Amino acid sequence: MRLCARYRKLMAAGKPKVVAVTAIAREMAAFLWAIGQEVVAPTAKP
């Protein structure tokens, strides 16, 4: 919901659609990267 509100705010500010979409995509990618850094992959047992 936060990213949706951010997208709407960027569009209302007159930013080009490609700029707004890119900003949201970068934020989502950073969020997913941070999750990946926190999660510990389980080790395989032989």
C-alpha positions in Angstrom: 0.0 0.0 0.0 2.9 2.3 0.7 4.4 1.9 -2.7 1.0 2.5 -4.3 0.7 5.8 -2.4 4.2 6.7 -3.4 3.4 6.0 -7.1 0.3 8.1 -7.0 2.2 10.9 -5.3 4.9 10.9 -8.0 2.3 10.9 -10.7 0.4 13.7 -9.1 3.6 15.7 -8.9 3.8 15.5 -12.7 6.7 13.0 -13.0 6.8 11.0 -16.2 5.3 7.5 -15.8 8.6 5.8 -16.6 10.3 7.7 -13.8 7.7 6.8 -11.3 7.6 3.1 -12.3 11.4 3.0 -12.2 11.5 4.5 -8.7 9.0 2.0 -7.4 10.8 -0.9 -9.0 14.1 0.2 -7.5 12.5 0.4 -4.1 11.0 -3.1 -4.5 14.3 -4.5 -5.6 16.1 -3.1 -2.6 13.4 -4.5 -0.3 13.8 -7.9 -1.8 17.5 -7.7 -1.7 17.4 -6.8 2.0 15.1 -9.8 2.8 17.6 -12.0 0.9 20.4 -10.8 3.1 18.5 -11.5 6.3 17.3 -15.0 5.4 19.7 -17.8 6.1 19.5 -20.6 3.6 19.1 -24.1 5.1 22.1 -26.4 4.7 21.7 -29.6 2.9 22.1 -32.8 5.0 24.0 -35.6 3.2 
